[in-house]
Amino acid sequence: MAEMNPTIYRERMSKFTATAEERSQFALNVYRPMPVQLQAHLSPATEILMRGGKRSGKSIWAAAHVAAFCTGLPIFGPDDKPIKTNWSTPSKDRPLTVWLIGWDEDHIGQTIYRLLFEKGMRNSLRTIRDELTGKWRTYNEADLRDSKRFEQSVLAGPMIPESYIEGWSWDANASRVFESCRLINGTIIYAFPSSSRHAKQGDAVDLIWIDEDLQHPEHYDE
């Protein structure tokens, strides 16, 4: 067997290491649910209502839940082991349909897109190497030990990484208002504003995320 050129070998290993490093910083890899969040992830209920104050973890819970459901990637528990869920595994043979419903189009572009697809959820989720394990974990600004090492922290990767996205359908690209996002596993994520006078209907939907509230509460029944 012919030996690989040392330069090519180093380049390939460097690229592999960089890719592995990037994946280790993905939001789903560093996210560890708090006890209440974990209970909600494991709930067999068909409808879940998350309620809490600002910065209580509602949005990151919802984004992690939806991202894991859509991609098939695991959510890791406090013990660093994948939590067990009863979700269907998305695939080309069994593609999933997901609806994301925001208050209006601005909410879709400024909030939902940021939570799922932007690096670091637009500077609200950072990751840092743990001093003991050397592994990447969520940066905690309330922890003095972390705050002293802020310069060593980086923005976490998106909840749904770009490498998992096959294509977009945009309503307004510049403002990130999207109509749908197709993943490489066949899952299609649709985004709708709740301002529409007529509720969306007719599709066999696997998951619906209503963020915040509906402008027309009567649509909830549909």
matplotlib code that plots the C-alpha trace (Angstrom):
import matplotlib.pyplot as plt

x = [0.0, 1.4, 2.1, 0.2, 2.2, 2.9, 1.7, -1.7, -2.0, -1.4, -4.0, -6.6, -6.0, -6.2, -9.5, -10.9, -9.8, -11.4, -14.6, -14.7, -13.9, -16.7, -19.2, -18.3, -19.4, -22.8, -25.6, -27.2, -23.8, -23.2, -26.8, -27.6, -31.3, -32.1, -34.3, -37.6, -36.4, -35.4, -38.8, -40.4, -38.1, -39.1, -42.8, -45.0, -47.7, -48.9, -49.2, -46.6, -46.9, -43.7, -44.2, -41.7, -40.1, -37.5, -34.2, -35.8, -34.8, -38.1, -36.7, -33.6, -35.7, -38.0, -35.2, -33.3, -36.5, -37.4, -33.9, -33.4, -36.8, -36.0, -32.5, -32.5, -29.5, -29.6, -30.2, -27.7, -28.7, -26.8, -24.9, -23.7, -25.6, -28.3, -31.8, -34.3, -37.3, -40.2, -39.8, -39.8, -36.3, -36.4, -35.2, -35.7, -38.1, -40.0, -39.6, -41.2, -43.3, -42.9, -44.7, -43.2, -45.7, -44.6, -46.6, -45.8, -43.2, -40.8, -41.0, -40.1, -37.1, -35.9, -36.7, -37.4, -34.6, -32.2, -33.0, -32.7, -30.2, -27.9, -24.6, -24.8, -28.5, -27.2, -24.7, -27.0, -25.4, -21.6, -19.5, -16.2, -13.8, -14.3, -11.2, -11.5, -12.6, -11.3, -14.7, -16.8, -19.8, -22.2, -20.6, -22.3, -21.9, -23.2, -20.3, -17.3, -14.9, -16.4, -16.7, -13.0, -12.3, -14.7, -12.0, -11.7, -15.4, -16.8, -20.3, -21.9, -22.8, -26.4, -29.1, -29.6, -26.1, -25.8, -24.5, -27.9, -29.7, -30.5, -32.3, -34.5, -37.6, -37.5, -40.3, -37.7, -34.1, -32.5, -34.7, -34.4, -38.2, -38.4, -41.3, -39.7, -36.4, -35.6, -33.1, -30.9, -32.9, -36.1, -37.6, -39.4, -39.8, -42.5, -42.8, -46.1, -47.1, -50.1, -51.4, -53.1, -56.9, -57.2, -55.5, -53.2, -54.8, -54.8, -51.2, -50.3, -48.0, -45.5, -44.7, -45.9, -44.1, -46.1, -43.8, -45.2, -48.9, -51.4, -52.9, -56.1, -56.6, -59.4, -56.7, -55.4, -58.2, -57.4]
y = [0.0, 3.4, 5.8, 9.0, 12.2, 13.6, 17.1, 15.7, 13.6, 16.6, 18.6, 15.9, 15.3, 19.0, 19.2, 16.2, 17.6, 21.0, 19.3, 17.2, 20.3, 22.2, 19.4, 19.3, 22.9, 22.4, 23.7, 20.3, 18.8, 21.3, 21.8, 20.0, 20.4, 21.5, 19.1, 20.8, 20.9, 17.3, 16.3, 18.1, 16.5, 13.1, 13.8, 11.4, 14.1, 15.1, 18.8, 20.6, 24.1, 25.7, 28.6, 30.8, 34.2, 35.8, 33.9, 30.9, 28.5, 28.2, 29.2, 27.1, 24.1, 24.5, 25.1, 22.0, 19.9, 20.9, 20.6, 17.1, 16.0, 17.3, 16.1, 12.9, 14.1, 13.3, 15.5, 14.7, 14.6, 15.8, 12.5, 13.2, 10.2, 10.6, 10.8, 8.2, 9.5, 7.9, 10.1, 8.8, 8.8, 11.1, 9.6, 10.0, 7.0, 8.6, 12.3, 14.5, 17.6, 20.3, 23.6, 26.6, 29.3, 32.8, 35.9, 37.6, 37.5, 39.6, 37.0, 34.3, 36.1, 37.7, 35.0, 31.5, 31.7, 33.0, 30.2, 27.3, 28.4, 31.2, 30.5, 31.1, 32.0, 35.5, 35.8, 34.2, 30.7, 30.3, 27.3, 26.8, 24.0, 22.5, 22.9, 19.3, 17.3, 19.4, 18.9, 21.8, 22.7, 25.6, 28.8, 30.0, 33.8, 33.6, 31.3, 33.4, 30.7, 31.0, 34.7, 35.0, 32.9, 34.7, 35.2, 31.4, 31.0, 30.9, 31.1, 27.6, 26.2, 26.4, 24.1, 22.9, 23.0, 24.3, 20.9, 19.4, 21.8, 20.9, 24.0, 27.0, 28.7, 32.4, 35.0, 37.7, 36.5, 39.7, 39.6, 35.8, 35.3, 31.8, 29.8, 26.4, 24.7, 21.2, 19.0, 16.4, 13.7, 14.7, 16.7, 19.8, 22.7, 25.2, 28.7, 30.5, 33.8, 33.6, 36.9, 35.0, 35.2, 31.6, 28.8, 26.4, 23.0, 19.8, 18.6, 15.5, 17.3, 15.5, 18.4, 22.0, 24.7, 27.7, 30.3, 32.8, 33.2, 33.2, 36.4, 34.4, 32.0, 30.2, 28.8, 26.6, 24.1, 23.6]
z = [0.0, -1.0, 1.9, 2.0, 1.5, 5.0, 4.0, 2.7, 5.8, 8.1, 6.1, 6.3, 10.1, 10.7, 8.8, 10.7, 14.1, 13.2, 12.2, 15.4, 17.4, 15.7, 16.3, 20.0, 20.3, 18.7, 21.0, 21.4, 22.4, 25.2, 26.3, 29.6, 30.8, 34.3, 36.3, 35.2, 31.6, 31.6, 33.0, 30.1, 27.5, 28.9, 29.1, 27.1, 26.9, 23.5, 24.5, 26.7, 28.1, 29.3, 31.6, 33.4, 33.8, 31.5, 31.1, 32.9, 30.2, 28.3, 24.9, 25.0, 26.1, 23.2, 20.7, 21.9, 21.9, 18.4, 17.1, 18.5, 17.1, 13.7, 13.3, 15.2, 17.3, 21.0, 24.0, 26.7, 30.3, 33.4, 33.4, 29.8, 28.5, 25.7, 27.2, 26.0, 24.0, 22.2, 19.1, 15.6, 14.0, 11.0, 7.7, 3.9, 4.2, 7.1, 6.7, 9.5, 9.1, 11.7, 12.1, 13.9, 14.7, 15.7, 16.7, 13.4, 10.6, 12.7, 15.4, 12.9, 11.6, 14.9, 17.4, 15.9, 13.3, 16.0, 18.4, 15.9, 13.2, 14.5, 16.1, 19.8, 19.5, 18.6, 21.5, 24.2, 24.4, 24.8, 25.4, 27.3, 28.0, 31.5, 33.6, 34.9, 31.9, 29.1, 27.3, 25.9, 28.1, 28.5, 29.7, 32.9, 33.3, 36.9, 37.9, 38.9, 37.7, 34.2, 34.2, 34.9, 31.7, 29.4, 26.8, 26.6, 25.8, 22.2, 20.8, 20.7, 17.3, 16.1, 17.5, 13.9, 12.2, 8.6, 7.5, 8.3, 6.1, 2.5, 1.4, 2.3, 1.0, 2.0, 2.4, 3.2, 3.1, 4.4, 7.6, 7.9, 7.6, 6.1, 4.8, 5.1, 5.8, 4.4, 6.3, 4.7, 6.5, 4.7, 7.6, 6.5, 9.0, 8.1, 9.7, 10.0, 11.6, 13.9, 12.4, 9.5, 9.7, 8.6, 10.5, 8.6, 8.2, 6.2, 6.8, 8.8, 11.3, 13.6, 15.9, 16.4, 18.3, 19.2, 20.5, 23.0, 21.9, 19.0, 17.7, 17.1, 20.0, 18.1, 15.8, 18.6, 18.2, 14.6]

ax = plt.figure().add_subplot(projection="3d")
ax.plot(x, y, z, "-o")
ax.set_aspect("equal")
plt.show()
